[in-house]
């Protein structure tokens, strides 16, 4: 696979929509549980322009994809969109509903991975509508969404898995754990640079891959 314009486009589409729908899902579920903040700011939308962060959505994933293509190294996607604002105090039951708001993003990625899996089955060389370009995009869609799902389910604040942990822990422990959020991004970077992040994500990636294969019949 060469670093051509076609390759960039085939990967850019799944990356942009994976991050965009992840954020929109947070806002949609928050609205269902009583917080209108994201909706009022126009963030409960499938319009990528409302969610794209130039660095996190385009530059960082693009760089990682380019390095994977040029070095033939295994692909690792890391990126982010503009965070959807959620006022947890506005939720009808903040601690309980935080779980559903947080898990909505990773679950949206899993659903998208399954959708791309069905497209891959159709577009593969032995599929009903074989198309090499669409098949390559579908493979990218599966990989990108499973990586973002696995990354965001790690129990590290401010990742979604950290919010899930806060919602499930007893109040006193949850409060102390929430106080560690300011160190979370630095921790993620350290884990990424040392290679530990990939090891932590591996079980979730295997579980997600199993789900996609089982449901789509790939």
N, C-alpha and C positions, 0 to 999 in steps of 0.2 A: 504494500500500500504506500503510494507516494503522497507527498504533501502538496497536492494539486488543489485548485479552486474547488473542483467537484468534491474532493475529500473533505475539505473544510466545511462546505455547505452540508454535506451528508451528516457530518457530526454536529454542526452548529444547530440544526433544527431540533434534534432530540435534547441537546443540552439546554437550549433556551426554554423549551416547553417543560422540561423536567423541573427546572428551577422555578419557572413561572407558576405552573399548576400546583407545585408544592406550597408556595406562599399563598396563592388564592384559596387553597383548601383550608389553611389556618383561619383566614378571614371569614370564610363561609361558615365554618363550624362555630367560630366565636360568635357570629351573629345569631346562629340558632340557639345558643345558650345565653343570649342576653346582651352581648357587647357589640354595639353598633359602630365602634370606632373605625375599623377597617372599611366597613361599608360606606360610611359617610365620607371617607377620604378617597373613595373610588378604587379601593384595592381589592374588592371582591369582584375580580374581572379576569377574563382569559386574555386580555390584551397584554402581550409581553412588555410593551413599552412602559406600562405602569409599575413593573416589578424589576426591570433590568438594572443591575448595578454595573457600570462600565468595567470596573476592575473584577468583581467577583463573578459576574455572569459571563463576561466575554474574555477579558485578558487572561485571568488565571486558568480557566478550563482550556482556553485556546492554546496557552503555553504548554500545559500538560499533555494535550493531545499531540501537539507538534513534537514534543520531546519523545513521546511514545513512538510516533511514526518514524522519526529520524534515527532513533537509537535502537529501535526494535524491542524496546523494553515493554514489560507488561503495562497496560494502561491503568492509570489511577486518576480518577476525576475528583477534584476538590474545588468547590465554588460556592457562591452564595448570591442571593438576590437582595434587594432592599427589604429588610425585615418588615413583615406586616405588623402594624401596631395593634397590640391587644392589651386592653385594660382589664386585667384579671379580676380586679375588684368589682367590675360591672357584671361579671358572670353570676348567674343565679346561685350557684354553689361553687365559689372560686376554686377551692382545693380539689373538689371532685371533677369539675368541668375542665380544669386545666389539663387533665389527662386527655380528654377527647380533643381539645384544641391542639395539643402538642402532637398527638399521634396521627392527626389528620394529614399532615404533610408527608411523613414517610409512607403512610398507607396510600396516598395519592400516587407516590412514586411506584409502589408495588403494582397498583392497578394499571399505571401506564406501561410498566415493564411487561405485564401480561398482554396488554393491547398490542405492543410492539411485537411480542412473541407470536400472536395470531397473524400479524402482518407478515412476519418472517416465514411462517409456515406457508402462506399463500405465495409469497414472492420468491421462495427458494427454488433452486434449479429443478426440483421435481414437483413444485407447487402448481396450483391451478393457473396462476398468472405470473410465471417466472420473470423476474427482472433483477439483474445483478445490482443495480444502483439502489433500488428500493430495499433489497435484501440487506445490503451493507448498512443502509440507514436504520433498518429494523434491528440489526445486531447492535449498532451503536445505541439505539433507544433502550434496548434491554439492559446493556451493560451500564449505561449512564444512570438509569433509574435505580438499578439494584445497588450501585455504589452510593448514590445519594441516600437511599433508604437506610442502608447499613450504617453509613456515617452518622446520620441524624438520629439513629436509635441508640447510639452509645450514650451511656448515662453521665454525660459531661455537660454542665451548663456552659454556654447558653444553647447547646444543641437540644433538639426536641426530646431526646432520651433523658436529658437532665431534668426537663420540665416534668416528664413522666415520673421520674424518681421522686421529685418534690411532691407530686400529687399523691404518691403511694406511701411515702414515709410518714411516721408519726409527727405531729406538729413540731415538737421541740427539735427533733433531728432534721426535719425538713427545713426549718428556719435556719439552722446552722449550715446546712448543705447549700441553701440558696445564697448564703453569704460568700461562697467560694466562686460565684459566677465571674467576678472580675478577673480571676486567674484562668478562666476556662479557655479562652482563645489562645493564650500563650501555651497552655498545656497541649492543646490540639496541634499547634505548630511543632512543638517539641516531639510529640508522638509521631508526627508526619516525617520530620527530618530523620528521626532515629529508626524509622521503619516499623515501629511498634504499632502504629495506627492500623496498618494493613493487617497485622496479625489479629488485632482486636475485632476488626470488621469481618474477618474470614468466616466465622460461624454464621453470622447473619447473611453474608453473601451466599453461602451454601444453602441456607434455608430458603432464601429468596429464589435462588436458581431452581431448587427442587419444586417450589410452588409454581414457577413459570412453566417448567417442563411438564409437571403433572396436569396443569390446567389446560395448556395449549396443545399437548401431545407432540411437542418437538422431539 
